Amino acid sequence: MIRIHPDLTDDELLRLFDKGIRAQWTQDAIDWSGAASISEAKRRALADVITPVYLGEQTAMVGISTVLPMVLNRGMAEAGLYLSSMGLDEARHFHNLHQLYDLLGQEPLPRRRLPEMFRYHARLLARREPTEWVWGILISDLFAKRFYGGFVERFPDTLVGRLSARTLQDEARHQAFSDRYLTRMLPTMTPEGRQALLDMRDDLFRVIEVLGGRLRPAMDELEWSPEEFIAGLWADTERWARRLHVKPGEAVEAPEPEA
């Protein structure tokens, strides 16, 4: 795992690593005022809807710590560099959401109220092959992008909107990493291996559909349709599957991540 003077030749991953370093930010970058103006009903709804993302940031922290040694053992030093910077992003997101809960005077949904979310993240953490994990984390990043993007759209000039807009910049870099890594590794996979990625996607979406039903009352309060959210996430995932040639058929372009 530890190598003396490893080759660092993947310029694209090194560029993403450099961007990740330069783009680091602290809580001081956010104007945290305005929580008091949010109604009690909307505070509770926000707390419920944020719960999956809050758990997702923690899952990504744990997943990176698990996958990083596997990547380094394969001699992929550049990917290891980027994942190290990505770990700091996830820790920052988790800490920011933790502070947001405190300011809202709310708590995330307990496990008994949202068991599907724990199953979703348990399936991501169960992946012991780096390519499978990166594919899973791409779907998770698209999930987060839809949530944060929804907050920006619905609450653009509020604390929630400001925090979400800043976080989306990190999520775009994470998608760019997944794009680069999967583009490199997928050609080495068998058809059966690629089908396993699609099966994993389908398993995750079955959980997400149940999750949407659980969150419907909170999303209704925010004038947000679970069906709209899931349809958008499915379309995003399908575009990436076609772009990366995970899904058979002619490749189509997914929106380029803003790295």
Backbone as CSV, one residue per row, in Angstrom:
resi,resn,N_x,N_y,N_z,CA_x,CA_y,CA_z,C_x,C_y,C_z
1,MET,0.824,-1.205,0.000,0.000,0.000,0.000,0.868,1.269,0.000
2,ILE,1.912,1.283,0.816,2.804,2.439,0.888,3.951,2.221,-0.091
3,ARG,4.096,3.131,-1.037,5.094,2.981,-2.089,6.073,4.140,-2.059
4,ILE,7.324,3.830,-2.375,8.345,4.858,-2.457,8.274,5.528,-3.825
5,HIS,7.981,6.806,-3.822,7.936,7.603,-5.053,7.064,6.944,-6.131
6,PRO,5.741,6.815,-5.875,4.859,6.215,-6.883,4.730,7.111,-8.105
7,ASP,4.402,6.502,-9.231,4.143,7.287,-10.437,2.849,8.080,-10.254
8,LEU,2.897,9.329,-10.604,1.705,10.186,-10.585,1.534,10.725,-11.994
9,THR,0.816,9.969,-12.806,0.751,10.274,-14.236,-0.661,10.590,-14.729
10,ASP,-1.685,10.361,-13.886,-3.058,10.633,-14.312,-3.326,12.119,-14.095
11,ASP,-3.094,12.910,-15.132,-3.192,14.366,-14.996,-4.594,14.827,-14.626
12,GLU,-5.617,14.110,-15.103,-6.984,14.551,-14.811,-7.306,14.390,-13.334
13,LEU,-6.916,13.259,-12.737,-7.159,13.075,-11.312,-6.312,14.033,-10.479
14,LEU,-5.090,14.288,-10.927,-4.254,15.253,-10.210,-4.858,16.648,-10.282
15,ARG,-5.461,16.987,-11.430,-6.124,18.291,-11.562,-7.309,18.384,-10.602
16,LEU,-8.080,17.298,-10.493,-9.208,17.297,-9.562,-8.733,17.421,-8.118
17,PHE,-7.623,16.745,-7.806,-7.050,16.849,-6.466,-6.654,18.291,-6.164
18,ASP,-5.983,18.932,-7.116,-5.576,20.329,-6.924,-6.801,21.234,-6.742
19,LYS,-7.846,20.990,-7.554,-9.067,21.794,-7.411,-9.688,21.578,-6.045
20,GLY,-9.670,20.307,-5.594,-10.230,20.004,-4.285,-9.509,20.726,-3.172
21,ILE,-8.195,20.832,-3.282,-7.419,21.554,-2.271,-7.775,23.037,-2.286
22,ARG,-7.789,23.623,-3.478,-8.042,25.060,-3.583,-9.475,25.428,-3.200
23,ALA,-10.384,24.473,-3.338,-11.798,24.771,-3.099,-12.236,24.480,-1.663
24,GLN,-11.306,24.102,-0.792,-11.703,23.854,0.581,-12.260,25.121,1.224
25,TRP,-13.247,24.953,2.084,-13.899,26.086,2.716,-14.340,25.709,4.126
26,THR,-14.632,26.691,4.920,-15.034,26.474,6.298,-16.436,27.020,6.520
27,GLN,-16.951,26.820,7.720,-18.297,27.297,8.029,-18.404,28.814,7.948
28,ASP,-17.275,29.504,8.069,-17.290,30.970,7.985,-17.703,31.462,6.604
29,ALA,-17.655,30.573,5.597,-18.037,30.970,4.238,-19.547,31.099,4.081
30,ILE,-20.306,30.667,5.075,-21.762,30.664,5.003,-22.338,31.698,5.967
31,ASP,-23.346,32.417,5.505,-24.123,33.289,6.378,-25.178,32.418,7.073
32,TRP,-24.986,32.158,8.365,-25.841,31.224,9.097,-27.076,31.900,9.698
33,SER,-27.339,33.131,9.336,-28.488,33.837,9.909,-29.781,33.415,9.212
34,GLY,-30.888,33.683,9.869,-32.189,33.504,9.230,-32.959,32.275,9.654
35,ALA,-32.383,31.406,10.485,-33.103,30.191,10.874,-34.375,30.514,11.645
36,ALA,-34.361,31.615,12.417,-35.517,31.954,13.243,-36.752,32.294,12.413
37,SER,-36.555,32.678,11.152,-37.698,33.076,10.319,-38.418,31.884,9.688
38,ILE,-37.878,30.693,9.844,-38.495,29.498,9.257,-39.594,28.997,10.199
39,SER,-40.768,28.729,9.673,-41.884,28.273,10.501,-41.574,26.924,11.136
40,GLU,-42.272,26.629,12.221,-42.050,25.361,12.922,-42.366,24.174,12.020
41,ALA,-43.432,24.264,11.244,-43.801,23.155,10.356,-42.718,22.907,9.312
42,LYS,-42.189,23.995,8.748,-41.148,23.831,7.739,-39.841,23.351,8.365
43,ARG,-39.569,23.753,9.594,-38.366,23.257,10.277,-38.421,21.736,10.428
44,ARG,-39.576,21.256,10.852,-39.721,19.811,11.039,-39.617,19.085,9.697
45,ALA,-40.250,19.658,8.670,-40.192,19.042,7.344,-38.760,19.022,6.820
46,LEU,-38.040,20.131,6.964,-36.642,20.178,6.525,-35.803,19.145,7.257
47,ALA,-36.006,19.039,8.567,-35.237,18.070,9.351,-35.470,16.652,8.844
48,ASP,-36.721,16.331,8.518,-37.025,14.988,8.018,-36.383,14.746,6.654
49,VAL,-36.546,15.723,5.753,-36.068,15.538,4.384,-34.538,15.527,4.315
50,ILE,-33.890,16.277,5.201,-32.426,16.313,5.204,-31.828,15.016,5.741
51,THR,-32.594,14.242,6.497,-32.052,13.046,7.151,-31.300,12.114,6.201
52,PRO,-31.835,11.775,5.021,-31.083,10.869,4.142,-29.731,11.430,3.724
53,VAL,-29.664,12.738,3.472,-28.403,13.343,3.059,-27.434,13.371,4.239
54,TYR,-27.942,13.669,5.412,-27.128,13.687,6.630,-26.477,12.321,6.861
55,LEU,-27.272,11.270,6.707,-26.716,9.915,6.830,-25.757,9.613,5.683
56,GLY,-26.069,10.138,4.507,-25.228,9.884,3.339,-23.840,10.470,3.491
57,GLU,-23.750,11.656,4.092,-22.429,12.258,4.287,-21.589,11.396,5.237
58,GLN,-22.222,10.848,6.267,-21.497,9.971,7.187,-21.085,8.676,6.498
59,THR,-21.978,8.119,5.694,-21.659,6.882,4.976,-20.481,7.093,4.041
60,ALA,-20.433,8.229,3.370,-19.320,8.514,2.463,-18.008,8.607,3.234
61,MET,-18.034,9.207,4.421,-16.829,9.278,5.238,-16.307,7.877,5.553
62,VAL,-17.203,6.998,5.980,-16.809,5.622,6.322,-16.364,4.874,5.070
63,GLY,-17.108,5.043,3.978,-16.779,4.333,2.741,-15.415,4.705,2.204
64,ILE,-15.079,5.993,2.251,-13.769,6.430,1.763,-12.662,5.779,2.580
65,SER,-12.846,5.718,3.890,-11.811,5.119,4.738,-11.640,3.633,4.440
66,THR,-12.699,2.992,3.928,-12.628,1.566,3.590,-12.014,1.347,2.217
67,VAL,-12.403,2.177,1.249,-11.972,1.984,-0.135,-10.564,2.512,-0.377
68,LEU,-10.158,3.541,0.356,-8.842,4.144,0.137,-7.711,3.121,0.189
69,PRO,-7.642,2.221,1.193,-6.563,1.219,1.180,-6.624,0.288,-0.028
70,MET,-7.844,-0.043,-0.486,-7.977,-0.923,-1.651,-7.403,-0.251,-2.898
71,VAL,-7.707,1.031,-3.062,-7.220,1.773,-4.223,-5.694,1.882,-4.189
72,LEU,-5.149,2.186,-3.024,-3.691,2.303,-2.909,-3.008,0.954,-3.125
73,ASN,-3.634,-0.119,-2.679,-3.063,-1.453,-2.904,-2.988,-1.801,-4.382
74,ARG,-3.814,-1.161,-5.191,-3.797,-1.396,-6.640,-2.852,-0.436,-7.359
75,GLY,-2.109,0.342,-6.586,-1.143,1.249,-7.189,-1.748,2.496,-7.785
76,MET,-2.977,2.839,-7.395,-3.676,4.001,-7.969,-3.491,5.190,-7.028
77,ALA,-2.271,5.720,-7.011,-1.932,6.781,-6.070,-2.733,8.049,-6.325
78,GLU,-2.996,8.375,-7.581,-3.729,9.599,-7.893,-5.166,9.527,-7.352
79,ALA,-5.811,8.363,-7.525,-7.156,8.195,-6.982,-7.130,8.284,-5.459
80,GLY,-6.077,7.754,-4.856,-5.947,7.852,-3.413,-5.817,9.284,-2.935
81,LEU,-5.059,10.090,-3.679,-4.936,11.504,-3.337,-6.302,12.179,-3.364
82,TYR,-7.045,11.951,-4.454,-8.336,12.622,-4.559,-9.295,12.161,-3.462
83,LEU,-9.356,10.844,-3.201,-10.261,10.341,-2.176,-9.945,10.936,-0.808
84,SER,-8.664,11.202,-0.553,-8.299,11.825,0.723,-8.911,13.218,0.840
85,SER,-8.878,13.988,-0.246,-9.490,15.321,-0.204,-11.008,15.224,-0.159
86,MET,-11.568,14.215,-0.799,-13.016,14.015,-0.786,-13.505,13.685,0.623
87,GLY,-12.672,12.966,1.386,-13.037,12.658,2.763,-13.240,13.914,3.588
88,LEU,-12.405,14.925,3.369,-12.570,16.192,4.083,-13.856,16.889,3.657
89,ASP,-14.197,16.815,2.372,-15.469,17.388,1.909,-16.642,16.763,2.660
90,GLU,-16.658,15.429,2.723,-17.780,14.740,3.359,-17.859,15.081,4.849
91,ALA,-16.693,15.176,5.500,-16.691,15.539,6.914,-17.256,16.944,7.112
92,ARG,-16.897,17.863,6.216,-17.405,19.226,6.308,-18.922,19.253,6.106
93,HIS,-19.414,18.511,5.119,-20.855,18.476,4.867,-21.599,17.932,6.082
94,PHE,-21.070,16.866,6.660,-21.705,16.286,7.847,-21.738,17.309,8.987
95,HIS,-20.617,17.976,9.220,-20.552,18.954,10.303,-21.502,20.122,10.052
96,ASN,-21.577,20.590,8.794,-22.481,21.690,8.467,-23.944,21.313,8.715
97,LEU,-24.327,20.103,8.300,-25.712,19.684,8.506,-26.000,19.494,9.988
98,HIS,-25.005,19.019,10.734,-25.168,18.883,12.179,-25.470,20.250,12.802
99,GLN,-24.733,21.266,12.374,-24.974,22.625,12.886,-26.335,23.135,12.435
100,LEU,-26.740,22.806,11.216,-28.049,23.243,10.728,-29.161,22.659,11.604
101,TYR,-29.046,21.370,11.967,-30.040,20.777,12.860,-30.113,21.556,14.178
102,ASP,-28.956,21.924,14.716,-28.938,22.665,15.973,-29.645,24.015,15.822
103,LEU,-29.383,24.706,14.717,-30.002,26.018,14.501,-31.508,25.900,14.281
104,LEU,-31.939,24.811,13.648,-33.372,24.601,13.430,-34.070,24.111,14.698
105,GLY,-33.277,23.676,15.687,-33.854,23.129,16.902,-34.545,21.801,16.664
106,GLN,-34.007,21.014,15.716,-34.620,19.754,15.320,-33.586,18.638,15.354
107,GLU,-34.062,17.402,15.168,-33.189,16.239,15.092,-33.552,15.428,13.852
108,PRO,-32.591,14.648,13.317,-32.912,13.771,12.181,-33.949,12.725,12.593
109,LEU,-34.582,12.143,11.597,-35.508,11.044,11.877,-34.765,9.870,12.501
110,PRO,-35.338,9.209,13.492,-34.678,8.047,14.096,-34.731,6.845,13.168
111,ARG,-33.891,5.863,13.469,-33.786,4.685,12.611,-35.134,3.993,12.421
112,ARG,-35.929,3.914,13.469,-37.204,3.195,13.358,-38.173,3.884,12.411
113,ARG,-38.004,5.211,12.203,-38.873,5.952,11.300,-38.387,5.906,9.858
114,LEU,-37.120,5.561,9.652,-36.542,5.598,8.307,-35.612,4.393,8.092
115,PRO,-36.105,3.183,8.323,-35.216,2.009,8.203,-34.661,1.821,6.797
116,GLU,-35.421,2.251,5.773,-34.954,2.069,4.397,-33.666,2.834,4.126
117,MET,-33.517,4.009,4.768,-32.312,4.787,4.525,-31.079,4.068,5.062
118,PHE,-31.238,3.423,6.197,-30.120,2.671,6.749,-29.801,1.463,5.869
119,ARG,-30.817,0.844,5.287,-30.568,-0.279,4.370,-29.830,0.202,3.122
120,TYR,-30.240,1.365,2.626,-29.595,1.932,1.436,-28.098,2.119,1.686
121,HIS,-27.751,2.753,2.788,-26.343,3.038,3.052,-25.577,1.783,3.461
122,ALA,-26.262,0.840,4.100,-25.600,-0.428,4.421,-25.195,-1.154,3.146
123,ARG,-26.010,-1.058,2.107,-25.674,-1.716,0.838,-24.472,-1.047,0.179
124,LEU,-24.380,0.264,0.311,-23.199,0.945,-0.236,-21.940,0.527,0.509
125,LEU,-22.015,0.459,1.822,-20.833,0.117,2.618,-20.434,-1.344,2.460
126,ALA,-21.383,-2.180,2.024,-21.075,-3.604,1.876,-20.205,-3.884,0.658
127,ARG,-20.045,-2.909,-0.234,-19.269,-3.126,-1.453,-17.783,-3.162,-1.127
128,ARG,-17.143,-4.264,-1.448,-15.729,-4.435,-1.146,-14.851,-4.390,-2.386
129,GLU,-15.442,-3.984,-3.505,-14.703,-3.828,-4.753,-14.771,-2.344,-5.106
130,PRO,-13.628,-1.678,-5.301,-13.646,-0.228,-5.488,-14.562,0.259,-6.602
131,THR,-14.601,-0.443,-7.739,-15.441,0.024,-8.844,-16.914,0.000,-8.459
132,GLU,-17.336,-1.031,-7.759,-18.723,-1.096,-7.302,-19.012,0.045,-6.329
133,TRP,-18.075,0.318,-5.432,-18.291,1.398,-4.467,-18.374,2.744,-5.177
134,VAL,-17.489,2.998,-6.129,-17.508,4.290,-6.832,-18.816,4.442,-7.602
135,TRP,-19.308,3.363,-8.219,-20.598,3.416,-8.909,-21.711,3.730,-7.910
136,GLY,-21.674,3.086,-6.758,-22.677,3.354,-5.739,-22.594,4.774,-5.211
137,ILE,-21.364,5.276,-5.027,-21.213,6.631,-4.500,-21.608,7.660,-5.558
138,LEU,-21.482,7.321,-6.845,-21.974,8.219,-7.889,-23.487,8.377,-7.766
139,ILE,-24.194,7.253,-7.589,-25.649,7.338,-7.419,-25.986,8.142,-6.174
140,SER,-25.228,7.921,-5.099,-25.451,8.670,-3.867,-25.191,10.164,-4.071
141,ASP,-24.154,10.499,-4.850,-23.872,11.906,-5.145,-24.981,12.535,-5.987
142,LEU,-25.522,11.762,-6.941,-26.647,12.266,-7.729,-27.872,12.479,-6.842
143,PHE,-28.062,11.579,-5.881,-29.125,11.706,-4.880,-28.950,13.024,-4.111
144,ALA,-27.721,13.272,-3.632,-27.440,14.500,-2.887,-27.615,15.729,-3.767
145,LYS,-27.178,15.621,-5.037,-27.324,16.756,-5.945,-28.795,17.129,-6.120
146,ARG,-29.660,16.129,-6.231,-31.094,16.393,-6.373,-31.661,17.052,-5.121
147,PHE,-31.223,16.577,-3.950,-31.721,17.168,-2.711,-31.222,18.600,-2.547
148,TYR,-29.912,18.793,-2.630,-29.374,20.143,-2.452,-29.911,21.086,-3.527
149,GLY,-30.016,20.592,-4.764,-30.562,21.415,-5.836,-32.008,21.800,-5.568
150,GLY,-32.769,20.866,-4.987,-34.150,21.171,-4.633,-34.256,22.241,-3.569
151,PHE,-33.334,22.206,-2.602,-33.331,23.240,-1.566,-32.980,24.605,-2.152
152,VAL,-32.006,24.631,-3.069,-31.629,25.894,-3.706,-32.811,26.463,-4.484
153,GLU,-33.523,25.593,-5.187,-34.661,26.044,-5.993,-35.800,26.580,-5.125
154,ARG,-36.064,25.913,-3.989,-37.204,26.279,-3.165,-36.885,27.364,-2.132
155,PHE,-35.633,27.439,-1.706,-35.261,28.402,-0.658,-33.986,29.142,-1.054
156,PRO,-33.985,29.848,-2.180,-32.744,30.408,-2.724,-32.076,31.446,-1.833
157,ASP,-32.838,32.230,-1.115,-32.265,33.334,-0.338,-32.355,33.066,1.162
158,THR,-32.234,31.802,1.542,-32.318,31.429,2.954,-31.042,30.720,3.365
159,LEU,-30.913,30.469,4.663,-29.777,29.714,5.174,-29.664,28.361,4.484
160,VAL,-30.781,27.654,4.340,-30.768,26.328,3.713,-30.315,26.428,2.265
161,GLY,-30.795,27.415,1.540,-30.402,27.593,0.147,-28.938,27.959,0.002
162,ARG,-28.447,28.840,0.862,-27.038,29.248,0.787,-26.105,28.071,1.066
163,LEU,-26.420,27.314,2.097,-25.588,26.161,2.433,-25.627,25.120,1.314
164,SER,-26.796,24.891,0.747,-26.936,23.902,-0.320,-26.166,24.319,-1.565
165,ALA,-26.250,25.600,-1.931,-25.563,26.075,-3.136,-24.057,25.893,-3.010
166,ARG,-23.516,26.163,-1.830,-22.070,26.006,-1.642,-21.673,24.535,-1.667
167,THR,-22.491,23.682,-1.085,-22.192,22.256,-1.034,-22.235,21.629,-2.423
168,LEU,-23.127,22.126,-3.286,-23.239,21.585,-4.636,-21.925,21.686,-5.410
169,GLN,-21.098,22.667,-5.112,-19.811,22.792,-5.806,-18.902,21.610,-5.483
170,ASP,-18.934,21.154,-4.232,-18.157,19.970,-3.859,-18.718,18.727,-4.545
171,GLU,-20.048,18.610,-4.561,-20.669,17.428,-5.159,-20.324,17.306,-6.637
172,ALA,-20.175,18.427,-7.327,-19.819,18.385,-8.744,-18.432,17.785,-8.934
173,ARG,-17.486,18.136,-8.056,-16.144,17.547,-8.148,-16.188,16.048,-7.884
174,HIS,-17.036,15.632,-6.973,-17.137,14.205,-6.672,-17.661,13.429,-7.881
175,GLN,-18.625,14.014,-8.581,-19.115,13.365,-9.800,-18.015,13.282,-10.856
176,ALA,-17.201,14.331,-10.936,-16.110,14.329,-11.908,-15.105,13.222,-11.587
177,PHE,-14.854,12.985,-10.300,-13.964,11.882,-9.920,-14.555,10.542,-10.337
178,SER,-15.837,10.329,-10.032,-16.486,9.069,-10.413,-16.425,8.861,-11.918
179,ASP,-16.638,9.933,-12.665,-16.579,9.868,-14.124,-15.203,9.376,-14.579
180,ARG,-14.165,9.988,-14.057,-12.796,9.628,-14.461,-12.458,8.203,-14.040
181,TYR,-12.772,7.853,-12.811,-12.416,6.524,-12.306,-13.160,5.430,-13.068
182,LEU,-14.468,5.608,-13.240,-15.261,4.577,-13.906,-14.917,4.480,-15.391
183,THR,-14.638,5.604,-16.023,-14.219,5.571,-17.432,-12.955,4.738,-17.594
184,ARG,-12.076,4.802,-16.623,-10.829,4.041,-16.675,-11.040,2.569,-16.364
185,MET,-11.925,2.255,-15.402,-12.026,0.891,-14.895,-13.083,0.039,-15.586
186,LEU,-14.150,0.651,-16.089,-15.237,-0.145,-16.663,-14.809,-0.987,-17.865
187,PRO,-13.895,-0.501,-18.724,-13.471,-1.363,-19.832,-12.810,-2.667,-19.394
188,THR,-12.367,-2.731,-18.158,-11.726,-3.963,-17.666,-12.741,-4.939,-17.084
189,MET,-14.016,-4.541,-16.993,-15.032,-5.392,-16.365,-15.677,-6.313,-17.391
190,THR,-16.086,-7.478,-16.929,-16.822,-8.422,-17.768,-18.267,-7.950,-17.929
191,PRO,-18.991,-8.468,-18.931,-20.416,-8.133,-19.037,-21.182,-8.462,-17.764
192,GLU,-20.784,-9.558,-17.106,-21.450,-9.931,-15.856,-21.193,-8.884,-14.772
193,GLY,-19.975,-8.349,-14.759,-19.647,-7.318,-13.787,-20.449,-6.049,-14.006
194,ARG,-20.621,-5.687,-15.271,-21.420,-4.491,-15.574,-22.882,-4.711,-15.213
195,GLN,-23.370,-5.926,-15.466,-24.756,-6.222,-15.099,-24.932,-6.142,-13.586
196,ALA,-23.896,-6.527,-12.844,-23.966,-6.431,-11.384,-24.125,-4.978,-10.940
197,LEU,-23.503,-4.043,-11.680,-23.665,-2.629,-11.356,-25.109,-2.182,-11.587
198,LEU,-25.709,-2.653,-12.684,-27.102,-2.302,-12.961,-28.031,-2.928,-11.924
199,ASP,-27.709,-4.166,-11.506,-28.519,-4.809,-10.466,-28.426,-4.027,-9.160
200,MET,-27.229,-3.552,-8.861,-27.040,-2.739,-7.659,-27.875,-1.462,-7.739
201,ARG,-27.839,-0.813,-8.905,-28.658,0.386,-9.108,-30.129,0.093,-8.854
202,ASP,-30.634,-1.019,-9.418,-32.046,-1.355,-9.258,-32.392,-1.629,-7.796
203,ASP,-31.487,-2.311,-7.083,-31.720,-2.568,-5.658,-31.817,-1.261,-4.882
204,LEU,-30.915,-0.327,-5.189,-30.926,0.955,-4.494,-32.207,1.730,-4.785
205,PHE,-32.672,1.684,-6.031,-33.881,2.434,-6.367,-35.120,1.829,-5.738
206,ARG,-35.134,0.523,-5.532,-36.272,-0.076,-4.817,-36.358,0.491,-3.397
207,VAL,-35.188,0.652,-2.780,-35.165,1.239,-1.448,-35.580,2.714,-1.497
208,ILE,-35.100,3.438,-2.518,-35.411,4.867,-2.633,-36.912,5.088,-2.820
209,GLU,-37.568,4.215,-3.572,-39.011,4.378,-3.785,-39.778,4.247,-2.471
210,VAL,-39.381,3.280,-1.636,-40.029,3.146,-0.325,-39.722,4.368,0.529
211,LEU,-38.485,4.831,0.447,-38.074,6.016,1.193,-38.919,7.231,0.813
212,GLY,-39.210,7.377,-0.485,-40.040,8.496,-0.932,-41.404,8.492,-0.274
213,GLY,-41.978,7.292,-0.101,-43.261,7.198,0.588,-43.162,7.618,2.041
214,ARG,-42.072,7.248,2.683,-41.871,7.614,4.092,-41.757,9.135,4.259
215,LEU,-41.132,9.784,3.302,-40.875,11.216,3.410,-41.981,12.076,2.796
216,ARG,-43.032,11.432,2.267,-44.066,12.188,1.560,-44.677,13.316,2.402
217,PRO,-45.065,13.104,3.658,-45.661,14.215,4.412,-44.726,15.423,4.522
218,ALA,-43.442,15.163,4.778,-42.486,16.268,4.891,-42.286,16.952,3.544
219,MET,-42.196,16.158,2.472,-41.993,16.738,1.152,-43.231,17.510,0.704
220,ASP,-44.412,17.031,1.074,-45.638,17.779,0.770,-45.603,19.151,1.428
221,GLU,-45.113,19.217,2.657,-45.022,20.496,3.370,-44.108,21.465,2.627
222,LEU,-43.095,20.922,1.955,-42.146,21.739,1.201,-42.556,21.898,-0.261
223,GLU,-43.766,21.411,-0.604,-44.290,21.466,-1.978,-43.327,20.781,-2.951
224,TRP,-42.977,19.563,-2.603,-41.991,18.788,-3.337,-42.528,17.379,-3.512
225,SER,-42.663,16.914,-4.719,-43.231,15.608,-4.995,-42.160,14.518,-4.945
226,PRO,-42.363,13.454,-4.140,-41.408,12.341,-4.166,-41.271,11.725,-5.556
227,GLU,-42.383,11.647,-6.285,-42.331,11.084,-7.632,-41.454,11.927,-8.551
228,GLU,-41.566,13.243,-8.422,-40.732,14.139,-9.225,-39.255,13.938,-8.892
229,PHE,-38.967,13.836,-7.611,-37.586,13.645,-7.176,-37.020,12.337,-7.721
230,ILE,-37.757,11.244,-7.546,-37.263,9.927,-7.964,-37.126,9.857,-9.479
231,ALA,-38.076,10.434,-10.210,-37.987,10.433,-11.674,-36.751,11.191,-12.144
232,GLY,-36.462,12.323,-11.512,-35.272,13.082,-11.877,-33.995,12.329,-11.566
233,LEU,-33.962,11.670,-10.406,-32.783,10.894,-10.029,-32.586,9.713,-10.977
234,TRP,-33.673,9.049,-11.351,-33.571,7.929,-12.288,-33.038,8.413,-13.642
235,ALA,-33.534,9.539,-14.121,-33.061,10.078,-15.401,-31.577,10.415,-15.329
236,ASP,-31.133,11.019,-14.218,-29.715,11.315,-14.044,-28.882,10.040,-14.092
237,THR,-29.330,9.021,-13.369,-28.572,7.772,-13.286,-28.523,7.070,-14.635
238,GLU,-29.636,7.098,-15.354,-29.665,6.479,-16.684,-28.702,7.173,-17.648
239,ARG,-28.643,8.501,-17.597,-27.717,9.212,-18.477,-26.277,8.834,-18.175
240,TRP,-25.959,8.714,-16.894,-24.598,8.329,-16.542,-24.306,6.882,-16.934
241,ALA,-25.283,6.002,-16.785,-25.087,4.603,-17.178,-24.804,4.496,-18.669
242,ARG,-25.517,5.275,-19.470,-25.291,5.266,-20.910,-23.954,5.927,-21.240
243,ARG,-23.666,7.030,-20.596,-22.418,7.756,-20.856,-21.195,6.880,-20.588
244,LEU,-21.257,6.130,-19.485,-20.116,5.307,-19.070,-20.127,3.920,-19.709
245,HIS,-21.131,3.649,-20.556,-21.276,2.337,-21.202,-21.517,1.225,-20.181
246,VAL,-22.075,1.582,-19.021,-22.518,0.533,-18.104,-23.742,-0.139,-18.685
247,LYS,-24.612,0.693,-19.246,-25.850,0.201,-19.846,-25.622,-0.063,-21.325
248,PRO,-26.006,-1.231,-21.834,-25.813,-1.511,-23.251,-26.544,-0.499,-24.121
249,GLY,-26.007,-0.249,-25.273,-26.621,0.683,-26.194,-25.688,1.824,-26.525
250,GLU,-26.114,2.649,-27.434,-25.293,3.774,-27.851,-25.114,4.767,-26.716
251,ALA,-23.891,5.193,-26.508,-23.613,6.126,-25.424,-24.264,7.471,-25.709
252,VAL,-24.767,8.102,-24.673,-25.283,9.454,-24.775,-24.561,10.298,-23.745
253,GLU,-24.568,11.582,-23.975,-23.822,12.475,-23.085,-24.666,12.826,-21.860
254,ALA,-24.080,12.600,-20.699,-24.669,13.136,-19.465,-24.146,14.546,-19.271
255,PRO,-24.851,15.353,-18.494,-24.321,16.693,-18.236,-22.937,16.596,-17.623
256,GLU,-22.004,17.358,-18.159,-20.644,17.344,-17.617,-20.640,17.898,-16.197
257,PRO,-20.028,17.182,-15.234,-19.933,17.750,-13.897,-19.049,18.991,-13.904
258,GLU,-19.473,19.999,-13.163,-18.678,21.227,-13.072,-17.575,20.982,-12.077
259,ALA,-16.425,20.557,-12.550,-15.327,20.204,-11.636,-14.635,21.479,-11.232
